[in-house]
Amino acid sequence: MPAAPDNHEAHDYAERIRDRLPRRLQELREACGLSMYALWMKCGVSRDMISRIEGGESIPTLHVVAPLTHGVEKKLTELGAMLEEK
């Protein structure tokens, strides 16, 4: 039986992205001049969920990230690039 691949690099990469998402989302929301409530009204993701994401308490799925990204007037690829930046 083949050995399982060493996925430490992939795990570390995912952790870095997860750690950066809350701050980046908040920065984008504030740059658009949106409160959490206004972003909720614009994209349909609840204010409570936005608060939990920005607080690092929740890891959003793509179904949540996509409308949030649209709400802050970015494309998913742009958000991805921002999450890769240090």
C-alpha positions as CSV (number, residue, x, y, z in Angstrom):
1,M,0.0,0.0,0.0
2,P,1.5,3.4,-0.9
3,A,2.3,5.9,1.8
4,A,-0.1,8.8,2.4
5,P,1.3,12.0,0.8
6,D,2.9,14.5,3.1
7,N,0.3,17.3,3.2
8,H,1.9,19.5,5.8
9,E,2.6,22.3,3.3
10,A,-1.1,22.2,2.1
11,H,-2.3,22.3,5.7
12,D,0.0,25.2,6.6
13,Y,-1.1,27.1,3.5
14,A,-4.8,26.6,4.4
15,E,-4.1,27.9,7.9
16,R,-2.4,31.0,6.6
17,I,-5.4,31.8,4.3
18,R,-7.8,31.1,7.2
19,D,-5.9,33.4,9.5
20,R,-5.9,36.2,6.9
21,L,-9.5,36.1,5.8
22,P,-11.1,37.9,8.8
23,R,-8.8,40.9,8.6
24,R,-9.0,41.2,4.8
25,L,-12.8,41.0,4.8
26,Q,-13.1,43.7,7.4
27,E,-10.6,45.9,5.5
28,L,-12.6,45.5,2.3
29,R,-15.9,46.1,4.0
30,E,-14.6,49.3,5.6
31,A,-12.9,50.4,2.4
32,C,-16.4,50.3,0.8
33,G,-17.8,52.3,3.6
34,L,-20.1,49.5,4.7
35,S,-21.2,48.6,8.1
36,M,-21.9,44.9,8.8
37,Y,-25.6,45.7,8.5
38,A,-25.1,47.4,5.1
39,L,-23.1,44.5,3.8
40,W,-25.8,42.1,5.0
41,M,-28.4,44.1,3.1
42,K,-26.2,44.2,0.0
43,C,-25.2,40.5,-0.2
44,G,-27.6,38.6,1.9
45,V,-25.1,37.1,4.4
46,S,-26.4,37.8,7.9
47,R,-24.7,40.4,10.1
48,D,-24.1,37.7,12.7
49,M,-22.3,35.5,10.2
50,I,-20.2,38.5,9.0
51,S,-19.3,39.3,12.6
52,R,-18.3,35.7,13.3
53,I,-16.1,35.6,10.2
54,E,-14.4,38.9,10.9
55,G,-13.9,37.8,14.5
56,G,-12.3,34.6,13.3
57,E,-15.0,32.5,14.9
58,S,-16.3,31.0,11.7
59,I,-14.7,29.6,8.6
60,P,-17.0,30.4,5.7
61,T,-17.8,28.1,2.8
62,L,-17.6,29.2,-0.8
63,H,-21.4,29.7,-0.8
64,V,-20.8,32.4,1.8
65,V,-17.5,33.9,0.5
66,A,-18.9,34.4,-3.0
67,P,-21.7,36.8,-2.0
68,L,-19.5,38.6,0.5
69,T,-16.9,39.2,-2.1
70,H,-19.5,40.5,-4.5
71,G,-20.8,42.7,-1.7
72,V,-17.4,44.4,-1.3
73,E,-17.1,44.8,-5.1
74,K,-14.3,42.3,-5.6
75,K,-14.0,39.1,-7.6
76,L,-13.1,35.8,-5.9
77,T,-9.8,35.8,-7.7
78,E,-9.0,39.3,-6.3
79,L,-9.8,38.2,-2.8
80,G,-7.7,35.0,-3.3
81,A,-4.8,37.2,-4.4
82,M,-5.2,39.4,-1.3
83,L,-5.3,36.4,1.0
84,E,-2.0,35.2,-0.5
85,E,-0.3,38.6,0.2
86,K,1.4,39.0,3.6
